[in-house]
Amino acid sequence: MAKKVHVTTTVNGDEYEFLCHPGQTLVDALRNEMKLTGAKEGCSTGDCGACSVVVDGRLICSCLMLAVEADGKSIDTIEGMAQGDTLHPLQSNFLELNGLQCGICTPGILVAARELLKKNPDPTETEIRFWLAGNLCRCTGYDKIIRSVQAPGCSKINSPGHSLNSRRCSPAVRCSPDAWAWNRIHPQRSSQPRRIPFPRRPGRIPDAR
């Protein structure tokens, strides 16, 4: 059996030291060694985004990173999002706008959405959908997630006549970023928006991160 490796890392501003096996993933170390259970291991292949964390300013799936690679690095997880008893605006929006149901995917979505808002405080719906394409949710249907992300920095969400799919689709049609891209490239092919289930597998659309 391989010897355990000593790792020192900073998580949400606090220093952690732990021992791990060379092949142990970061999400496993967060949950079992550091007792930070917010990140969820949903797929172990980087497809679902439930284990999303930020490492040295880069959004990653912690199931695809080894714990030993975190040595000397700075990690931000969902546990560091709220300030004491004060929720982050995104967390408040998800509660108020029903952006979550079972909650398994929610920590990863919140971490990813926060990184988007750091880069772009007022994203469009298309930009949000592209950014969160690697975060899967089987409960909400995504619309309430989009509303929750837009609410902190986008006043358009409350404007008269605004709908989540107003750019190319009627409110009754739910389209993915692939559909908008297809409609922009081939507007003459059909008078109706092309309907593509959202989300598609992350590897099938451009990486917006």
Summary of the structure (lengths in Angstrom):
residues: 209
radius of gyration: 18.6
end to end distance: 37.4
largest distance: 63.8
contacts: 633
relative contact order: 0.12
helix: 34%
strand: 14%
